[in-house]
Amino acid sequence: MTQLIKTKYPILNRIFNGKLKCISRFSATGVLNTLVDFCVFTICESLFGIHYALSQVLGYGFGIINSFIMNKKWTFESKASNKKVYHELIQFIVVNVCSLTITVVCMKLLVNNFSINIYISKVIVTLIAQVVNFLLYKLWVFN
């Protein structure tokens, strides 16, 4: 697969393996995580009628499971020992609990105080979370 990208799609090779490899891989992983998050959120909130705050927690939870695997293996290419993996996982969970708290508080503020649509609020808080997460993953979790 990697060789196919290098020869057939050189622009993709430059994006995902060049100077901006880390940020481009994080962004691609983030898109996938966001899709997982939004799908679970929408199913919980719209289909099952679960309150948007709990739907946010559930969607975010499924997104971070994917996020840990993809960021560890692909984005930051962490090759930690089993003991270190446990340590990374704990740090990753701490970062995401903080990020989740920020998103829920901000989402409640946007929906309740500013009457912003829950999906627009979801996009706004997702962008905030991505900045926080990238910095903490790079500087603390997978360094």
DSSP file with accessible surface (Angstrom, degrees, kcal/mol):
  #  RESIDUE AA STRUCTURE BP1 BP2  ACC     N-H-->O    O-->H-N    N-H-->O    O-->H-N    TCO  KAPPA ALPHA  PHI   PSI    X-CA   Y-CA   Z-CA
    1    1 A M     >        0   0  171      0, 0.0     4,-2.1     0, 0.0     5,-0.2   0.000 360.0 360.0 360.0 -46.8    0.0    0.0    0.0
    2    2 A T  H  >  +     0   0   85      1,-0.2     4,-2.2     2,-0.2     5,-0.1   0.911 360.0  49.5 -61.5 -42.6    2.7    2.4    1.0
    3    3 A Q  H  > S+     0   0  120      1,-0.2     4,-2.3     2,-0.2     5,-0.3   0.892 108.1  54.3 -64.2 -38.6    4.7    1.7   -2.3
    4    4 A L  H  >>S+     0   0   86      1,-0.2     4,-2.8     2,-0.2     5,-0.7   0.923 109.5  47.4 -60.6 -44.2    1.5    2.3   -4.3
    5    5 A I  H  X5S+     0   0   39     -4,-2.1     4,-1.3     1,-0.2     8,-0.5   0.921 111.1  52.2 -64.0 -42.5    1.0    5.7   -2.7
    6    6 A K  H  <5S+     0   0   98     -4,-2.2    -2,-0.2    -5,-0.2    -1,-0.2   0.898 122.1  28.5 -62.0 -41.9    4.6    6.6   -3.4
    7    7 A T  H  <5S+     0   0   95     -4,-2.3    -2,-0.2    -5,-0.1    -3,-0.2   0.890 129.8  33.5 -89.3 -42.2    4.6    5.7   -7.0
    8    8 A K  H  <5S+     0   0  134     -4,-2.8    -3,-0.2    -5,-0.3    -2,-0.1   0.820 130.0  28.6 -87.1 -32.6    1.0    6.3   -8.1
    9    9 A Y    >X< +     0   0  108     -4,-1.3     4,-1.8    -5,-0.7     3,-0.6  -0.611  63.5 167.2-128.7  72.3    0.1    9.2   -5.9
   10   10 A P  H 3> S+     0   0   77      0, 0.0     4,-2.3     0, 0.0     5,-0.2   0.826  76.8  59.6 -61.7 -28.6    3.2   11.2   -5.2
   11   11 A I  H 3> S+     0   0  108      1,-0.2     4,-2.1     2,-0.2     5,-0.1   0.914 105.7  48.4 -66.2 -39.4    1.2   14.2   -3.8
   12   12 A L  H <> S+     0   0   64     -3,-0.6     4,-2.9     1,-0.2     5,-0.3   0.895 109.2  53.9 -65.1 -38.0   -0.3   11.9   -1.1
   13   13 A N  H  X S+     0   0   40     -4,-1.8     4,-2.0    -8,-0.5     5,-0.2   0.925 109.5  47.5 -60.8 -43.2    3.2   10.6   -0.3
   14   14 A R  H  X S+     0   0  184     -4,-2.3     4,-1.1     3,-0.2     6,-0.4   0.881 114.6  47.2 -65.1 -38.5    4.4   14.2    0.2
   15   15 A I  H  < S+     0   0   74     -4,-2.1     9,-0.3    -5,-0.2    -2,-0.2   0.952 122.8  30.8 -68.4 -49.9    1.5   15.0    2.4
   16   16 A F  H  < S+     0   0   50     -4,-2.9    -2,-0.2     1,-0.2    -1,-0.2   0.587 134.3  27.3 -91.7  -9.3    1.5   11.9    4.6
   17   17 A N  H  < S+     0   0   58     -4,-2.0    -3,-0.2    -5,-0.3    -1,-0.2   0.347 105.5  82.8-130.3   3.1    5.3   11.2    4.6
   18   18 A G  S >< S-     0   0   33     -4,-1.1     3,-1.7    -5,-0.2     4,-0.2   0.110 103.7 -57.0 -90.9-152.3    6.9   14.6    4.0
   19   19 A K  T 3  S+     0   0  216      1,-0.3     3,-0.3     2,-0.1    -4,-0.1   0.783 136.4  46.5 -63.1 -30.0    7.7   17.5    6.3
   20   20 A L  T 3> S+     0   0  121     -6,-0.4     4,-2.8     1,-0.2     5,-0.3   0.053  76.0 124.8-100.6  24.9    4.1   17.9    7.5
   21   21 A K  H <> S+     0   0   65     -3,-1.7     4,-2.6     1,-0.2     5,-0.3   0.907  71.4  47.4 -52.1 -49.3    3.7   14.1    8.1
   22   22 A C  H  > S+     0   0   30     -3,-0.3     4,-2.4     1,-0.2    -1,-0.2   0.944 116.1  41.7 -64.1 -48.0    2.7   14.4   11.8
   23   23 A I  H  > S+     0   0   72      2,-0.2     4,-2.3     1,-0.2    -1,-0.2   0.890 116.3  49.1 -70.0 -37.1    0.1   17.2   11.3
   24   24 A S  H  X S+     0   0   17     -4,-2.8     4,-2.4    -9,-0.3    -2,-0.2   0.916 113.5  46.2 -70.8 -38.6   -1.4   15.6    8.1
   25   25 A R  H  X S+     0   0   15     -4,-2.6     4,-2.7    -5,-0.3     5,-0.2   0.901 112.6  50.7 -67.8 -41.2   -1.7   12.2    9.7
   26   26 A F  H  X S+     0   0   12     -4,-2.4     4,-2.7    -5,-0.3    -2,-0.2   0.917 111.2  49.5 -60.7 -41.3   -3.2   13.7   12.8
   27   27 A S  H  X S+     0   0   63     -4,-2.3     4,-2.2     2,-0.2    -2,-0.2   0.920 111.7  46.9 -64.9 -44.7   -5.7   15.6   10.6
   28   28 A A  H  X S+     0   0   35     -4,-2.4     4,-2.0     2,-0.2    -2,-0.2   0.925 114.4  47.5 -64.5 -42.0   -6.6   12.5    8.6
   29   29 A T  H  X S+     0   0    1     -4,-2.7     4,-3.0     1,-0.2    -2,-0.2   0.911 110.1  54.2 -62.8 -40.8   -7.0   10.5   11.9
   30   30 A G  H  X S+     0   0    5     -4,-2.7     4,-2.7    -5,-0.2    -2,-0.2   0.877 104.7  53.2 -62.2 -37.8   -9.1   13.3   13.3
   31   31 A V  H  X S+     0   0   92     -4,-2.2     4,-2.3     2,-0.2    -1,-0.2   0.945 111.8  45.4 -62.7 -46.0  -11.4   13.2   10.3
   32   32 A L  H  X S+     0   0   73     -4,-2.0     4,-2.3     2,-0.2    -2,-0.2   0.936 114.0  48.6 -63.2 -45.0  -12.0    9.5   10.9
   33   33 A N  H  X S+     0   0   13     -4,-3.0     4,-2.9     1,-0.2    -1,-0.2   0.900 110.9  51.3 -60.3 -41.8  -12.4   10.0   14.6
   34   34 A T  H  X S+     0   0   33     -4,-2.7     4,-3.4     2,-0.2     5,-0.3   0.894 108.0  51.8 -65.1 -39.6  -14.9   12.9   14.0
   35   35 A L  H  X S+     0   0  103     -4,-2.3     4,-2.4     2,-0.2     5,-0.2   0.928 112.3  45.9 -61.6 -44.8  -16.9   10.7   11.6
   36   36 A V  H  X S+     0   0   45     -4,-2.3     4,-2.5     2,-0.2     5,-0.3   0.954 115.5  47.4 -60.5 -49.1  -17.1    8.0   14.3
   37   37 A D  H  X S+     0   0   11     -4,-2.9     4,-3.0     1,-0.2     5,-0.2   0.947 113.9  45.8 -57.8 -52.3  -18.0   10.6   16.9
   38   38 A F  H  X S+     0   0   47     -4,-3.4     4,-2.8     1,-0.2     5,-0.2   0.886 112.5  51.2 -63.2 -39.2  -20.7   12.3   14.8
   39   39 A C  H  X S+     0   0   74     -4,-2.4     4,-2.6    -5,-0.3     5,-0.2   0.950 114.3  42.2 -64.0 -48.3  -22.3    9.0   13.7
   40   40 A V  H  X S+     0   0   29     -4,-2.5     4,-2.8    -5,-0.2     5,-0.2   0.935 115.6  50.6 -64.2 -43.9  -22.5    7.7   17.3
   41   41 A F  H  X S+     0   0    0     -4,-3.0     4,-3.0    -5,-0.3     5,-0.3   0.940 113.0  45.6 -57.4 -48.0  -23.7   11.2   18.5
   42   42 A T  H  X>S+     0   0   52     -4,-2.8     4,-2.6    -5,-0.2     5,-1.0   0.913 113.2  48.9 -65.6 -43.2  -26.4   11.4   15.8
   43   43 A I  I  X>S+     0   0   80     -4,-2.6     5,-1.8    -5,-0.2     4,-0.8   0.942 116.7  42.8 -61.9 -46.1  -27.6    7.8   16.3
   44   44 A C  I  <5S+     0   0   14     -4,-2.8     6,-2.7    -5,-0.2     4,-0.2   0.945 123.3  35.8 -65.6 -47.5  -27.9    8.4   20.1
   45   45 A E  I  <5S+     0   0   50     -4,-3.0     4,-0.3    -5,-0.2    -3,-0.2   0.943 130.1  27.2 -76.0 -47.5  -29.4   11.8   20.0
   46   46 A S  I  <5S+     0   0   72     -4,-2.6    -3,-0.2    -5,-0.3    -2,-0.1   0.908 129.5  34.0 -85.6 -44.8  -31.7   11.6   17.0
   47   47 A L  I  <<S+     0   0  127     -5,-1.0    -3,-0.2    -4,-0.8    -4,-0.1   0.923 132.1  26.7 -81.0 -43.9  -32.5    7.9   16.7
   48   48 A F  S   <S-     0   0  140     -5,-1.8    -3,-0.2    -4,-0.2    -1,-0.1   0.491  97.8-126.7-100.1  -6.2  -32.7    6.9   20.4
   49   49 A G        +     0   0   61     -4,-0.3    -4,-0.2    -6,-0.3     2,-0.2   0.747  47.5 163.7  69.7  25.0  -33.6   10.3   21.9
   50   50 A I        -     0   0   49     -6,-2.7    -1,-0.2    -7,-0.2     5,-0.1  -0.543  50.0 -92.6 -75.9 138.4  -30.7   10.4   24.3
   51   51 A H     >  -     0   0  110     -2,-0.2     4,-2.7     1,-0.1     3,-0.3  -0.162  35.1-117.7 -50.4 143.2  -29.9   13.8   25.8
   52   52 A Y  H  > S+     0   0   25      1,-0.2     4,-2.3     2,-0.2     5,-0.1   0.820 111.6  56.2 -59.8 -32.2  -27.3   15.7   23.7
   53   53 A A  H  > S+     0   0   16      2,-0.2     4,-1.8     1,-0.2    -1,-0.2   0.947 112.4  40.9 -67.1 -44.4  -24.8   15.8   26.7
   54   54 A L  H  > S+     0   0   92     -3,-0.3     4,-2.6     2,-0.2    -2,-0.2   0.895 113.4  54.5 -69.7 -37.1  -24.8   12.0   27.1
   55   55 A S  H  X S+     0   0    0     -4,-2.7     4,-2.9     1,-0.2     5,-0.3   0.894 106.5  53.0 -61.0 -37.4  -24.8   11.5   23.4
   56   56 A Q  H  X S+     0   0    2     -4,-2.3     4,-2.6    -5,-0.2     5,-0.2   0.926 108.9  48.7 -62.9 -44.0  -21.7   13.7   23.3
   57   57 A V  H  X S+     0   0   59     -4,-1.8     4,-2.4     2,-0.2    -2,-0.2   0.937 114.2  45.7 -62.6 -45.3  -20.0   11.5   25.9
   58   58 A L  H  X S+     0   0   61     -4,-2.6     4,-2.1     2,-0.2     5,-0.2   0.937 115.0  46.1 -65.4 -46.6  -20.9    8.3   24.0
   59   59 A G  H  X S+     0   0    0     -4,-2.9     4,-2.1     1,-0.2    -2,-0.2   0.933 113.9  48.8 -61.5 -44.8  -19.8    9.7   20.6
   60   60 A Y  H  X S+     0   0   14     -4,-2.6     4,-2.5    -5,-0.3    -1,-0.2   0.906 108.1  55.5 -62.4 -41.0  -16.6   11.1   22.0
   61   61 A G  H  X S+     0   0   26     -4,-2.4     4,-1.4    -5,-0.2    -1,-0.2   0.924 109.1  45.1 -59.8 -46.1  -15.8    7.8   23.7
   62   62 A F  H  X S+     0   0  112     -4,-2.1     4,-1.5     1,-0.2    -1,-0.2   0.885 112.2  53.9 -65.8 -36.8  -16.1    5.8   20.5
   63   63 A G  H  X S+     0   0    5     -4,-2.1     4,-2.4    -5,-0.2    -2,-0.2   0.893 106.0  51.6 -64.3 -38.5  -14.0    8.4   18.7
   64   64 A I  H  X S+     0   0   39     -4,-2.5     4,-2.6     2,-0.2     5,-0.2   0.815 102.6  58.8 -74.3 -25.7  -11.2    8.2   21.3
   65   65 A I  H  X S+     0   0  108     -4,-1.4     4,-1.6     2,-0.2    -1,-0.2   0.965 112.5  40.4 -62.4 -48.2  -10.9    4.4   21.0
   66   66 A N  H  X S+     0   0   40     -4,-1.5     4,-2.6     1,-0.2     5,-0.3   0.912 113.4  56.7 -62.8 -41.2  -10.2    4.8   17.3
   67   67 A S  H  X S+     0   0    5     -4,-2.4     4,-2.9     1,-0.2     5,-0.4   0.904 104.1  50.5 -59.8 -45.5   -8.0    7.9   18.1
   68   68 A F  H  X S+     0   0   28     -4,-2.6     4,-2.4     2,-0.2     5,-0.3   0.951 113.9  44.6 -60.5 -47.3   -5.6    6.0   20.4
   69   69 A I  H  X S+     0   0   96     -4,-1.6     4,-2.3    -5,-0.2     5,-0.3   0.954 118.7  41.3 -63.1 -50.1   -5.0    3.2   18.0
   70   70 A M  H  X>S+     0   0   54     -4,-2.6     4,-2.6     1,-0.2     5,-1.7   0.910 117.8  45.8 -67.7 -43.6   -4.6    5.4   14.9
   71   71 A N  I  <>S+     0   0    0     -4,-2.9     5,-3.0    -5,-0.3     6,-0.4   0.911 115.5  46.6 -68.5 -39.0   -2.5    8.1   16.6
   72   72 A K  I  <5S+     0   0   10     -4,-2.4     6,-2.3    -5,-0.4    -2,-0.2   0.956 123.8  31.1 -65.2 -50.2   -0.2    5.6   18.4
   73   73 A K  I  <5S+     0   0  150     -4,-2.3    -2,-0.2    -5,-0.3    -3,-0.2   0.863 136.7  13.9 -79.7 -38.2    0.4    3.4   15.4
   74   74 A W  I  <5S+     0   0   82     -4,-2.6    -3,-0.2    -5,-0.3    -2,-0.1   0.864 123.4  43.0-109.8 -53.1    0.3    5.8   12.5
   75   75 A T  I   <S+     0   0    5     -5,-1.7    -3,-0.2     1,-0.2    -4,-0.2   0.970 133.4  15.1 -64.9 -56.8    0.4    9.5   13.5
   76   76 A F  S   <S-     0   0   33     -5,-3.0    -1,-0.2    -6,-0.2    -4,-0.1   0.472  90.1-141.1-101.1  -3.2    3.1    9.4   16.1
   77   77 A E        -     0   0   71     -6,-0.4     2,-0.3     1,-0.2    -4,-0.2   0.852  27.5-170.6  45.5  47.0    4.5    6.0   15.3
   78   78 A S        -     0   0   19     -6,-2.3    -1,-0.2    -7,-0.3    -2,-0.1  -0.491  18.6-175.9 -71.6 129.1    5.0    5.1   18.9
   79   79 A K        +     0   0  179     -2,-0.3    -1,-0.1     6,-0.0    -6,-0.0  -0.285  26.0 159.3-118.2  45.3    7.0    1.9   19.4
   80   80 A A        -     0   0   27      1,-0.1     5,-0.0     4,-0.1    62,-0.0  -0.278  43.4-106.4 -71.3 154.6    6.7    1.8   23.2
   81   81 A S     >  -     0   0   77      1,-0.1     4,-2.8     4,-0.0     5,-0.2  -0.208  41.7 -95.9 -68.3 169.0    7.2   -1.3   25.3
   82   82 A N  H  > S+     0   0  149      1,-0.2     4,-1.8     2,-0.2     5,-0.1   0.884 128.2  50.6 -56.9 -40.0    4.1   -2.9   26.9
   83   83 A K  H  > S+     0   0  180      1,-0.2     4,-1.7     2,-0.2    -1,-0.2   0.922 112.1  46.8 -64.1 -42.3    4.8   -1.0   30.1
   84   84 A K  H  > S+     0   0   66      2,-0.2     4,-3.0     1,-0.2    -2,-0.2   0.863 106.1  59.0 -68.5 -35.4    5.1    2.3   28.2
   85   85 A V  H  X S+     0   0   38     -4,-2.8     4,-2.8     2,-0.2    -1,-0.2   0.925 105.1  50.1 -60.2 -43.0    1.9    1.5   26.2
   86   86 A Y  H  X S+     0   0  159     -4,-1.8     4,-2.3     2,-0.2    -1,-0.2   0.930 111.7  48.3 -60.3 -43.5    0.0    1.4   29.5
   87   87 A H  H  X S+     0   0   95     -4,-1.7     4,-2.4     1,-0.2    -2,-0.2   0.915 111.9  49.1 -63.4 -44.9    1.5    4.7   30.5
   88   88 A E  H  X S+     0   0    3     -4,-3.0     4,-3.0     2,-0.2    -2,-0.2   0.901 109.7  52.6 -61.0 -41.6    0.6    6.2   27.2
   89   89 A L  H  X S+     0   0   64     -4,-2.8     4,-2.6     2,-0.2    -2,-0.2   0.919 109.2  48.6 -62.6 -43.4   -2.9    4.9   27.5
   90   90 A I  H  X S+     0   0   73     -4,-2.3     4,-2.5     2,-0.2    -2,-0.2   0.942 114.3  45.8 -62.1 -46.5   -3.4    6.5   30.9
   91   91 A Q  H  X S+     0   0   13     -4,-2.4     4,-2.6     2,-0.2    -2,-0.2   0.911 111.8  52.4 -62.1 -42.0   -2.0    9.8   29.7
   92   92 A F  H  X S+     0   0    4     -4,-3.0     4,-2.4     1,-0.2    -2,-0.2   0.917 109.7  48.7 -60.5 -43.8   -4.2    9.6   26.6
   93   93 A I  H  X S+     0   0   76     -4,-2.6     4,-2.7     2,-0.2     5,-0.2   0.923 110.1  51.6 -63.8 -42.5   -7.3    9.0   28.7
   94   94 A V  H  X S+     0   0   68     -4,-2.5     4,-2.3     2,-0.2    -2,-0.2   0.939 110.9  48.2 -59.5 -47.3   -6.4   12.0   31.0
   95   95 A V  H  X S+     0   0    2     -4,-2.6     4,-2.7     1,-0.2    -1,-0.2   0.936 114.4  46.2 -58.7 -44.8   -6.0   14.2   27.9
   96   96 A N  H  X S+     0   0    3     -4,-2.4     4,-3.0     2,-0.2    -2,-0.2   0.833 108.6  53.7 -74.3 -29.9   -9.3   13.0   26.5
   97   97 A V  H  X S+     0   0   80     -4,-2.7     4,-2.5     2,-0.2    -1,-0.2   0.933 112.7  45.7 -65.9 -42.7  -11.2   13.4   29.8
   98   98 A C  H  X S+     0   0   66     -4,-2.3     4,-2.4    -5,-0.2    -2,-0.2   0.939 115.3  46.7 -62.3 -46.0  -10.0   17.0   30.0
   99   99 A S  H  X S+     0   0    0     -4,-2.7     4,-2.6     2,-0.2    -2,-0.2   0.907 111.8  50.6 -63.7 -41.9  -10.9   17.5   26.4
  100  100 A L  H  X S+     0   0   33     -4,-3.0     4,-2.7     2,-0.2     5,-0.2   0.919 109.1  51.6 -62.8 -41.9  -14.3   15.9   26.8
  101  101 A T  H  X S+     0   0   78     -4,-2.5     4,-2.5     1,-0.2     5,-0.3   0.933 110.1  49.3 -60.4 -44.4  -15.0   18.1   29.8
  102  102 A I  H  X S+     0   0   65     -4,-2.4     4,-2.7     1,-0.2     5,-0.3   0.927 112.3  48.4 -60.2 -43.7  -14.2   21.2   27.8
  103  103 A T  H  X S+     0   0    1     -4,-2.6     4,-2.6     2,-0.2    -2,-0.2   0.909 112.4  46.8 -67.4 -40.4  -16.4   20.0   24.9
  104  104 A V  H  X S+     0   0   29     -4,-2.7     4,-2.6     2,-0.2     5,-0.2   0.943 115.2  45.7 -67.3 -44.8  -19.4   19.3   27.1
  105  105 A V  H  X S+     0   0   91     -4,-2.5     4,-2.3    -5,-0.2    -2,-0.2   0.946 116.6  45.0 -62.9 -46.9  -19.1   22.5   29.1
  106  106 A C  H  X S+     0   0   34     -4,-2.7     4,-2.9    -5,-0.3    -1,-0.2   0.896 112.7  51.6 -65.2 -38.6  -18.7   24.6   25.9
  107  107 A M  H  X S+     0   0    2     -4,-2.6     4,-2.8    -5,-0.3     5,-0.3   0.929 110.4  48.0 -65.1 -44.2  -21.5   22.7   24.1
  108  108 A K  H  X>S+     0   0   91     -4,-2.6     4,-2.9     1,-0.2     5,-0.6   0.914 113.0  49.7 -61.4 -41.7  -23.9   23.4   27.0
  109  109 A L  I  X>S+     0   0   78     -4,-2.3     4,-1.9    -5,-0.2     5,-1.0   0.941 113.5  44.8 -61.9 -47.7  -22.9   27.0   27.0
  110  110 A L  I  X5S+     0   0   27     -4,-2.9     6,-2.5     3,-0.2     4,-0.5   0.904 120.7  39.4 -64.8 -42.2  -23.4   27.4   23.3
  111  111 A V  I  X5S+     0   0   25     -4,-2.8     4,-0.6     4,-0.2    -2,-0.2   0.954 126.5  31.6 -74.1 -50.4  -26.7   25.6   23.2
  112  112 A N  I  <5S+     0   0   99     -4,-2.9    -3,-0.2    -5,-0.3    -2,-0.2   0.885 129.6  30.9 -80.3 -40.6  -28.2   26.9   26.4
  113  113 A N  I  <<S+     0   0  112     -4,-1.9    -3,-0.2    -5,-0.6    -1,-0.1   0.771 133.1  27.4 -91.8 -29.2  -26.8   30.5   26.7
  114  114 A F  H  <<S-     0   0  127     -5,-1.0    -3,-0.2    -4,-0.5    -2,-0.1   0.355  94.3-130.0-114.7   0.8  -26.4   31.4   23.0
  115  115 A S     <  +     0   0  107     -4,-0.6     2,-0.4    -6,-0.2    -4,-0.2   0.829  46.8 164.0  53.4  38.6  -29.1   29.2   21.5
  116  116 A I        -     0   0   48     -6,-2.5    -1,-0.2     1,-0.1    -2,-0.1  -0.702  47.8 -96.4 -87.0 137.5  -26.8   27.8   18.9
  117  117 A N     >  -     0   0   88     -2,-0.4     4,-2.9     1,-0.1     5,-0.2  -0.179  32.0-121.0 -49.2 141.6  -28.0   24.7   17.1
  118  118 A I  H  > S+     0   0   28      1,-0.2     4,-2.2     2,-0.2    -1,-0.1   0.840 111.4  50.4 -62.1 -31.8  -26.5   21.5   18.7
  119  119 A Y  H  > S+     0   0   66      2,-0.2     4,-1.9     1,-0.2    -1,-0.2   0.884 111.3  46.8 -76.6 -35.1  -24.8   20.4   15.4
  120  120 A I  H  > S+     0   0   97      2,-0.2     4,-2.4     1,-0.2    -2,-0.2   0.925 113.6  50.1 -67.1 -42.2  -23.2   23.8   14.9
  121  121 A S  H  X S+     0   0    0     -4,-2.9     4,-2.8     1,-0.2     5,-0.3   0.904 107.5  54.6 -59.6 -41.3  -22.1   23.7   18.6
  122  122 A K  H  X S+     0   0    0     -4,-2.2     4,-2.0    -5,-0.2    -1,-0.2   0.910 108.1  48.5 -60.9 -41.9  -20.8   20.2   18.0
  123  123 A V  H  X S+     0   0   73     -4,-1.9     4,-2.1     2,-0.2    -1,-0.2   0.940 112.1  49.3 -64.0 -45.5  -18.6   21.5   15.1
  124  124 A I  H  X S+     0   0   62     -4,-2.4     4,-1.9     1,-0.2    -2,-0.2   0.945 113.6  44.3 -60.5 -49.3  -17.3   24.4   17.2
  125  125 A V  H  X S+     0   0    1     -4,-2.8     4,-2.5     1,-0.2    -1,-0.2   0.844 109.5  57.5 -69.3 -28.5  -16.4   22.3   20.2
  126  126 A T  H  X S+     0   0   14     -4,-2.0     4,-2.1    -5,-0.3    -1,-0.2   0.917 106.1  49.5 -65.9 -41.7  -14.8   19.6   18.0
  127  127 A L  H  X S+     0   0  113     -4,-2.1     4,-1.6     2,-0.2    -2,-0.2   0.918 111.1  49.5 -62.9 -42.2  -12.4   22.2   16.6
  128  128 A I  H  X S+     0   0   69     -4,-1.9     4,-2.0     1,-0.2    -2,-0.2   0.941 110.9  50.1 -60.8 -46.8  -11.5   23.4   20.0
  129  129 A A  H  X S+     0   0    1     -4,-2.5     4,-3.1     1,-0.2     5,-0.2   0.875 105.3  57.3 -61.6 -37.1  -10.8   19.8   21.2
  130  130 A Q  H  X S+     0   0   45     -4,-2.1     4,-2.5     2,-0.2     5,-0.2   0.903 107.0  47.3 -64.0 -40.9   -8.6   19.0   18.2
  131  131 A V  H  X S+     0   0   94     -4,-1.6     4,-1.9     2,-0.2     5,-0.2   0.954 115.3  45.5 -64.6 -48.3   -6.2   21.9   19.0
  132  132 A V  H  X S+     0   0   41     -4,-2.0     4,-2.2     1,-0.2     5,-0.2   0.942 114.8  48.5 -59.7 -47.6   -6.0   20.9   22.6
  133  133 A N  H  X S+     0   0    5     -4,-3.1     4,-3.0     1,-0.2     5,-0.3   0.922 108.9  51.1 -63.0 -46.9   -5.6   17.2   21.8
  134  134 A F  H  X S+     0   0   34     -4,-2.5     4,-2.6    -5,-0.2     5,-0.3   0.946 112.1  47.1 -57.9 -48.4   -2.8   17.6   19.1
  135  135 A L  H  X S+     0   0   90     -4,-1.9     4,-2.5    -5,-0.2     5,-0.3   0.929 116.2  43.1 -61.0 -45.0   -0.7   19.7   21.4
  136  136 A L  H  X>S+     0   0   68     -4,-2.2     4,-2.1    -5,-0.2     5,-1.9   0.876 114.1  50.3 -73.3 -34.7   -1.0   17.4   24.4
  137  137 A Y  I  <>S+     0   0    2     -4,-3.0     5,-2.7    -5,-0.2    -2,-0.2   0.948 116.8  41.3 -63.6 -48.3   -0.5   14.2   22.4
  138  138 A K  I  <5S+     0   0   97     -4,-2.6    -2,-0.2    -5,-0.3    -1,-0.2   0.911 124.1  35.4 -66.7 -44.1    2.6   15.6   20.7
  139  139 A L  I  <5S+     0   0  121     -4,-2.5    -1,-0.2    -5,-0.3    -2,-0.2   0.750 136.0   9.6 -85.8 -24.5    4.1   17.2   23.8
  140  140 A W  I  <5S+     0   0  104     -4,-2.1     3,-0.2    -5,-0.3    -3,-0.2   0.764 123.0  41.0-123.7 -50.6    3.1   14.8   26.5
  141  141 A V  I   <S+     0   0    0     -5,-1.9    -4,-0.2     1,-0.2    -3,-0.2   0.972 125.7  19.3 -76.0 -55.1    1.5   11.4   25.5
  142  142 A F      <       0   0   16     -5,-2.7    -1,-0.2    -6,-0.2    -4,-0.1   0.074 360.0 360.0-107.7  25.1    3.5   10.2   22.4
  143  143 A N              0   0  131     -3,-0.2    -4,-0.1    -6,-0.2    -5,-0.0  -0.294 360.0 360.0 -78.9 360.0    6.7   12.2   22.8
